[in-house]
Amino acid sequence: MALRRGGSVVFLVFLVSIIVMLLLSAQALYTSYSSFKNGQMDQASYYFLFGSAGLASSLYALTKLRIRVDLTTPKELDVLTEIECGKCGFKNIRRFAKGDYILKTAENCPKCNEPTTITAIYQEEKEKKGKGLLR
Amino acid sequence: MIQTLFEQVPSIGGDSLGFIFNLIYLLLFLIFMLYGQKIQMLSMLREVGGAVDRLKVLSDEARGVSISSVKEMGKPDNDPTERIDQFLEYFTVLPVGLDPAGIVPKIEHILDVRHKRFEDEIRKIAPAAADSQVSNIEGVLEVALGLNYIYRIIRHFYLLGKKTMSYIIIMQIQMQLPLILREAEAYSAASKAFAHGQPIGDGAGALVAAKMMHGKKAKIIAEDIVATELSIDKRRVFVLKAEGPGAKVGKYGDAIKKLVKKCGNKVSMIVMVDAAGKFEGEETGTTAEGVGTAIGGIGDIQFRIEEVASKYKIPLNAVVVKESVIDSVAPMKKAIIKGVDEAIQKVQRLISEKTKRGDVIIVVGIGNTVGIGQ
């Protein structure tokens, strides 16, 4: 299947143009600063306008190019099995084992030796990271 | 140092090099102005291309899970890879809807044929699999088929967009990518849940019924449907669910029809319990009550239940456990299990408040019953 993203030449030209534009924008901003120092206000504002617009657009284009594709296989979720003893109320949570299902009669209770029942099977919740200011 | 560097470059003022810089700068500005849209399209195409690569990874992984599940549970004599690859291209043509009158039996027929075909294929490629394992393999293959389909659709639009450089094709697919990828990741989690026989969020309704049935004898009353009779506040309550713990959904319509006929038209209420899509901002596992047939799917089962309910004038009540589409196919969350306990209380309250002693009530726990017994 010819899926590999073609147009790599176009992409390269695009990348080079962005870099050239970035450098020229920096140069324009520097010229603007020099002109300002020399008291040439018209020239300074002209180069400042071009320089800042060029810098903003080229930086935006560069960030748009940064596409990271996650090609790793998804990590398996940790699933837990909750077991309860109907007689003494003993509760235990362990990793899910193949063959477990809700309401299945499971291993004997370690306290009263009566058969226990699987009451719940659910995915382990990962602790959430602290909320940032912008979330 | 930076100042020295810039000073080495001839100033953009009088000399010729400065003029060239100025010209290039203006030219680039013009290019961005004139070809901005094309550049944006290329950028979007790159994004879609990345998503296609990710979908390929997910699709391949689901295929791998299918092959290993068939080998593990079915103990086939030959390598099932080729048959599974054929299976992943399987398609269903639904009946034409130009003249919609009488379309439901046609849809039911096509879905029955599809289900039978799937089951036969699985029994052939996995001869040693038990009944519940056949259902689980079916679930795994359905997920792999779905992921493969999503991958092929997105790849189709990606290649078509690249070929035609059509802004509308590329933009449409790029804008939907976040939702498509979220769903694909959830399907990928579902594939492993089916392979291991773990309950998924969609089984919330089935879990409500299972918990109500627990300890009582369950009887098969229709295809893949089990029922238990119990007494709540001196009312006769029939609780229905798909037969677990395999990944089954069952034919609720037929089961309800049989029960209503068996009870001699004395059913005073039907309570449907299902998982329902939540809106963003709502908590997973919260419950809500309403009226009507709470059931998903194409609509064939909903049609049958509504047909019986309207024929015998039976009130249809519904209790739902809210969850996102992603939660519904991923292994069940603890919040959903808490919601299930809340839903049971709501069903019991409904029975006490809306019916009187001696009434017959049908409680239907809708959903895929993978990993849920009875």
Interface residues (C-beta under 8 A of the other chain):
Chain A: L3 R5 G6 G7 V10 F11 F14 S17 V20 M21 L24 S25 A26 Q27 A28 Y30 T31 S34 Q43 Y47 F50 A53 G54 S57 A61 K64 L65 I67 R68 V69 D70 L71 T72 T73 P74 E76 L77 V79 F96 K98 G99 D100 Y101 I102 L103 K104 A120 I121 Y122 Q123 E125
Chain B: Q3 F6 V9 S11 I12 G13 F21 I24 Y25 L28 F29 I31 F32 I39 L42 S43 L45 R46 E47 G49 G50 A51 V52 D53 R54 V57 L58 E61 R155 Y158 L159 K162 E185 S188 A189 K192 A193 H196 G197 Q198 P199 L207 A210 K211 H214 G244 P245 A330 P331 M332 K333 K334 I336 I337 G371 I372 G373 Q374
